[in-house]
Amino acid sequence: MAPPAQSQRSPSPSQPSGKGEVSDLKMQLRQLAGSRAPGTDDSKRDLFKKVISYMTVGIDVSSVFSEMVMCSATSDIVLKKMCYLYVGNYAKYNPDLALLTINFLQRDCKDEDPMIRGLALRSLCSLRVPNLVEYLVGPLGAGLKDGNSYVRMVAAVGVLKLYHISASTCLDADFPALLKHLMLNDPDAQVVANCLSALQEIWGLEASTSEEAVREREALISKPIIYFLLNRIKEFSEWAQCTILELVSKYAPPDSNEIFDIMNLLEDRLQHANGAVVLATIKLFLQLTLSMTDVHQQVYERIKAPLLTLVSSGSQEQSYAVLSHLHLLVMRAPMLFASDYKHFYCQYNEPFYVKKLKLEMLTAVANESNTYEIVTELCEYAANVDIPIARESIRAVGKIALQQYDVNAIVDRLLQFLEMEKDYVTAETLVLVKDLLRKYPQWSHDCIAVIGNISSNNVQEPKAKAALIWMLGEYAQDMQDAPYALEGLIEDWEDETSPEVRLHLLTAVMKCFFRRPPETQKALGAALAAGLADMHQDVHDRALFYYRLLQHSVSVANSVVNPVKQAVSVFADTQSSEIKDRIFDEFNSLSVLYQKPSYMFTDKEHQGPYAFSEELGHLSIGAEPAAAAAAADVDHIQANDGDLLLTTTEKEESRAHDSDYSLSQLSVQQPTSTIDDIFGLGLSVAPAPPPLKLNAKPVLDPATFQQKWRQLPVAVSQEGSISPQGVAALTSSLEPLLRHMQAHHINCIASGGKSPNFKFFFFAQKASDSSNFLVECIINSSTCKAQIKIKADDQTTSQPFFSLFQSALSNFGIIAS
């Protein structure tokens, strides 16, 4: 039987068909280099396209560099562009080859065609080879004086490129003065814009070392230049208009008349089709009128229509950017936008991030006149198939209720949510009802009547279950089955994974005991016994605290657990007014989208001065501390994609964790027989979890550490203060700390950084089963803060290990007592 015929496939035009393909290209280009035969340019185009396609997919075609340069002797502008693209790609990696391009690029800078002159000048300035800067000065000087605006435009940007390659060469050639003259006298608007951008960057960078640069930078925001640019603003492109408006925002008009002149001049920019121009104009108007309260309010009224128009037009991404700025304005002046609430209704085809932002805005603009309509709309979203939006809408309803608008109707709506029999709706509603009862205790009768019918078995989310347990304890006298519901929850203590729920359960049982002692006595004994044996440190400490409180005095315990409470008047805001004002000052920037000031995502103090790598393969266990630190430094320099520094969110989680009750300073004692008899604890109950013992000689290779660090969740995230002794010890040497930790059976696998920032990766192993504990410790000696993040194979032992780790650091003086 004959073998099947093989299909003939032509090689892909973007992939070489064999090892000799590049060599064939080189030979063909050499043959065409000096040819002037008809059709030569067409053949060159085909070959150039192959070279560019190979280069694009990552194939090294630098071997044809000289042939490409020889073939560039043509008047075909398409060939020129492809040649410049090729040269720009390989010249910066091969400075020796770049020298071959100087002659033909300088020759092209004098070509009759202005397009070729401009392209050649741009390519020449893009070589970015410090040894060739002397060849840039002449062509740049000629380009700035060229008769064609395109060449001058390219030359203006070329001066900035030259400055970044060699600042001294740029300043010695007096290019900034030529740029300033060109900016004030050139008839082409784009040339003016490029000159302005280049000058701003050059003088901004030079201002730190030169007083003349400071004067020149201030001269850019002088009245003559500002008015010169404003009078021509309609001639500029959208990008250039944004640059000019940003410059004008730094100008301080001496009186109100000048403010009104500028605003009248820019009034039509609010109707511009480009959203960036509109936002830049709005930022300028808001900044100019900050000291004029009445006018500032009129500006809010004036900018509403342009912003709402931008929201409804364009892409979803643009809508979100504009909505973010509108949200900032709504939060500052909600009354001015109260009548426009319908613009913030969600559309079915909008993405989640847009809907979420609109829900926040609906919450902000709610008042007595529109609450009914807004809450009705939000209730429709609660039945939405999109579960995240349903959750957000329920939270929005609760926030409006907490603002004291139409509370009666809103409470009825929330209680109706509980009848929907959807787990996520019930969960969110329970959390909100808890907050409402804290602020409006008078509504407890209506709420408890409905809450009492909810079975705790149907509530699985920790926050919702904690809210239900809080209500069972707080209103135990009004809920007939409260003691029995709590007793059922205590029976399932071992199955409850959330420490938050267990903490609430302990407190609720205590409250219930003082209101209905006979029915709750047994449940309280079981809860205290379970809490004392709990592996979670906070749960154990709270149970021990309640146990000793009851031991001391039952009446005192009652006054502590059930004090006279006042209704909560104001719930804490998530952002301080100072932060909000800082974001407002950075209007029309990423700060508004991120909802945080720029220093929180740009400054080294918040990001860390190093991008520490997750790649720990070059580090060896047991290495000398100095060698380990050096290896960590090398890793961070070589790696660009690993940052294990704590993020702002994790820091907030750490602070939230700190807010839990922590009574770890109390010593553990055996229960006395009196309290045992009352609550049926029995002497067999262990009052404290067994102490954690670590392996004296743990073994873990860097690759395994790295893999586990990526896979395991964060079990503990904490922040502590550093004592002055600890700062002094770190500043002198890292070796004493590493030896000290090793004496406590906690080994360092990697360390790095230099004052004031230090970073350590530690590991330890449990003695009984060799399960691993991984630690990241970031220490800032300037702020006297230490951030600790722990991951563990066995999550239940993470808190005991954290106590050991914290104790070891305290003994060394790192954590202040």
Summary of the structure (lengths in Angstrom):
residues: 817
radius of gyration: 35.1
end to end distance: 87.6
largest distance: 111.9
contacts: 2559
relative contact order: 0.04
helix: 65%
strand: 5%
